């Protein structure tokens, strides 16, 4: 008994000595991420783990199964998969092709996005002469959440969703409300079980979406274009933590952590656009 207690105390002291704690946010630069093997991987399809599955810090994302990038050679296809208790979203960033959806195929082009219900077989194919690149987002649906499967595939194009001002946010940021939960009345697609909001923010030079936090949701920001300062976390002095951000940067923000963005004020800079996705934390409180 004494020996067991001694080992416990030693382990506790070693853990305390290394000073490691769970981070309130994670940061990745997607072009630098090395592809890893996955259930989606094929000879011409590469899987780049940004957050969740395949990422060294995967345990930090609780409701997020994967937030990843797929790279496909022309004429290639990823492996078909189906996850019984996960919902997925594809967003095509470059190229064109098709997404397998159950027993059918849906053509997709740049900036098309598609909701994949739980249990539906799916895979991305790249056609034409150019490579393809797409974001693949997957979210775990808790067992006590009833499944609502849409009767028809839900697909839209990012650029066809109108820009608008969202109440409570400054007009220097305009929003494209792409996808919300199953009860949403404002988003182009209402389908999410765990995903509560998928949207794009477009910033005027020097614009901001005002730093804020979410009590019950995890959030990911992916900078599609432009540059600025990402807000992630803050201190006791009330000042937010700011980090230089450029196209290709992605941030995972834990619930209750401060998040926001300040676009570059340089009028000659490329317009800053951020894809953001919020999802329900699958527990009653952070633990």
Residue pairs with C-beta under 8 A, 6 or more apart in sequence:
22 60
22 254
23 57
23 60
23 254
24 232
24 233
24 253
24 254
24 257
25 232
25 233
25 251
25 252
25 253
25 254
25 257
25 259
26 51
26 55
26 57
26 60
26 251
26 252
27 230
27 232
27 243
27 249
27 250
27 251
28 50
28 51
28 55
28 249
28 250
28 251
29 246
29 248
29 249
29 250
30 48
30 50
30 69
30 222
30 248
30 249
30 250
31 248
33 48
33 49
33 50
33 69
34 48
35 41
35 46
35 47
35 48
35 71
36 47
36 48
36 49
36 54
37 47
38 47
38 49
38 53
38 54
38 68
39 79
39 81
40 47
40 70
40 78
40 79
40 81
40 123
40 136
41 47
41 78
41 79
42 76
42 77
42 78
42 79
43 76
44 72
44 73
44 75
44 76
44 77
44 126
45 70
45 71
45 72
45 73
45 76
45 77
45 78
45 79
45 124
46 70
46 71
46 72
47 54
47 68
47 69
47 70
47 78
48 68
48 69
48 70
48 71
49 55
49 58
49 66
49 68
50 67
50 68
50 69
50 222
50 250
51 57
51 58
51 60
51 61
51 64
51 66
51 67
51 68
51 220
51 250
51 252
52 58
52 61
52 64
52 65
52 66
52 67
52 68
52 138
53 65
53 66
53 68
53 138
54 66
54 68
55 61
60 252
60 254
61 67
61 218
61 252
62 218
62 281
62 282
62 283
63 139
63 140
63 194
63 218
63 279
63 280
63 281
63 282
64 137
64 138
64 139
64 140
64 218
64 220
64 252
64 279
65 83
65 86
65 138
65 139
65 140
66 136
66 137
66 138
67 135
67 136
67 137
67 138
67 220
67 250
67 252
67 277
68 135
68 136
68 137
68 138
69 93
69 133
69 134
69 135
69 136
70 78
70 124
70 132
70 133
70 134
70 135
70 136
71 131
71 132
71 133
72 78
72 95
72 97
72 124
72 125
72 126
72 131
72 132
72 133
72 134
73 126
73 131
74 95
74 126
74 127
74 128
74 129
74 130
74 131
74 132
75 126
75 127
76 125
76 126
77 123
77 124
77 125
77 126
78 123
78 124
78 125
79 123
80 100
80 121
80 122
80 123
81 121
81 122
81 123
82 119
82 120
82 121
82 122
83 118
83 119
83 138
84 118
84 119
85 118
85 140
85 141
85 142
85 143
86 118
86 138
86 139
86 140
86 141
87 115
87 116
87 117
87 118
87 138
87 139
87 141
87 191
87 192
87 193
87 194
87 195
88 115
88 116
88 122
88 136
88 137
88 138
88 139
89 113
89 114
89 115
89 116
89 135
89 136
89 137
89 179
89 195
89 198
89 277
90 99
90 108
90 112
90 113
90 114
90 116
90 122
90 124
90 134
90 135
90 136
91 111
91 112
91 113
91 134
91 135
91 137
91 158
91 275
92 108
92 109
92 110
92 111
92 112
92 113
92 132
92 133
92 134
93 110
93 111
93 133
93 134
93 135
93 224
94 110
94 130
94 131
94 132
94 133
95 110
95 126
95 128
95 130
95 131
95 132
95 133
96 107
96 108
96 109
96 110
96 126
96 127
96 128
96 130
96 132
97 107
97 108
97 124
97 125
97 126
97 127
97 128
97 132
98 105
98 106
98 107
98 108
98 124
98 125
98 127
99 105
99 106
99 108
99 114
99 116
99 122
99 123
99 124
99 125
100 121
100 122
100 123
100 124
100 125
101 114
101 116
101 120
101 121
101 122
101 153
102 120
102 121
103 121
104 153
105 125
106 114
106 153
106 155
108 114
108 124
108 155
109 157
111 157
111 158
111 159
112 155
112 156
112 157
112 158
113 155
113 156
113 157
113 158
113 178
113 179
113 198
114 153
114 154
114 155
115 150
115 153
115 154
115 155
115 179
115 189
115 191
115 192
116 122
117 147
117 149
117 150
117 191
118 141
118 147
118 149
118 193
119 147
119 149
120 149
124 132
124 134
124 136
126 132
135 222
135 275
137 195
137 198
137 277
139 192
139 193
139 194
139 195
139 279
140 194
140 282
141 147
141 193
141 194
142 194
142 282
145 193
145 194
147 193
148 182
148 191
148 193
150 191
154 189
154 191
156 178
156 188
156 189
158 176
158 178
158 200
161 176
161 177
161 178
161 188
161 200
162 176
163 174
163 175
163 176
163 202
164 174
164 175
164 176
164 177
165 171
165 174
165 175
166 175
166 177
169 175
169 209
169 210
170 207
170 208
170 209
170 210
172 203
172 204
172 206
172 207
172 208
172 263
173 201
173 202
173 203
173 204
173 207
173 208
173 209
174 201
174 202
175 199
175 200
175 201
175 202
176 199
176 200
176 202
177 186
177 187
177 188
177 197
177 199
178 187
178 188
178 189
178 198
178 199
178 200
179 187
179 188
179 189
179 190
179 191
179 192
179 195
179 197
179 198
179 199
180 186
180 187
180 189
180 190
180 191
180 192
180 195
180 196
180 197
180 198
181 190
181 191
181 192
181 193
181 195
181 196
181 197
182 190
182 191
182 192
182 193
183 190
184 190
184 192
187 197
187 198
187 199
192 198
192 279
194 279
194 280
194 282
195 277
195 278
195 279
196 217
196 278
196 279
196 280
197 276
197 277
197 278
198 275
198 276
198 277
198 278
199 275
199 276
199 277
200 224
200 273
200 274
200 275
200 276
201 209
201 261
201 273
201 274
201 276
202 271
202 272
202 273
203 209
203 226
203 228
203 261
203 263
203 271
203 272
203 273
203 274
204 263
205 263
205 264
205 265
205 266
205 267
205 269
206 262
206 263
206 264
206 265
207 262
207 263
207 272
208 260
208 261
208 262
208 263
209 260
209 261
210 260
211 231
211 234
211 240
211 258
211 259
211 260
212 258
212 259
212 260
213 255
213 256
213 257
213 258
213 259
214 255
214 256
214 259
214 278
215 255
215 256
216 255
216 280
216 281
217 255
217 278
217 279
217 280
217 281
218 252
218 253
218 254
218 255
218 278
218 279
218 281
219 252
219 253
219 259
219 276
219 277
219 278
219 279
220 250
220 251
220 252
220 253
220 276
220 277
221 230
221 250
221 251
221 253
221 259
221 261
221 274
221 275
221 276
222 249
222 250
222 274
222 275
222 276
223 230
223 245
223 246
223 247
223 248
223 249
223 250
223 272
223 273
223 274
224 247
224 273
224 274
224 275
225 247
225 270
225 271
225 272
225 273
226 246
226 247
226 263
226 264
226 269
226 270
226 271
226 272
226 273
227 244
227 245
227 246
227 247
227 263
227 264
227 269
227 270
227 272
228 245
228 261
228 262
228 263
228 264
228 272
229 242
229 243
229 244
229 245
229 261
229 262
230 242
230 243
230 244
230 245
230 249
230 251
230 260
230 261
231 240
231 241
231 242
231 243
231 258
231 259
231 260
231 261
231 262
232 241
232 243
232 251
232 253
232 257
232 258
232 259
233 240
233 241
233 257
233 258
234 240
234 241
234 258
235 241
240 258
240 260
241 258
242 262
245 251
245 261
247 270
251 259
253 259
254 286
255 281
255 286
256 286
261 272
261 274
263 269
263 272
264 272
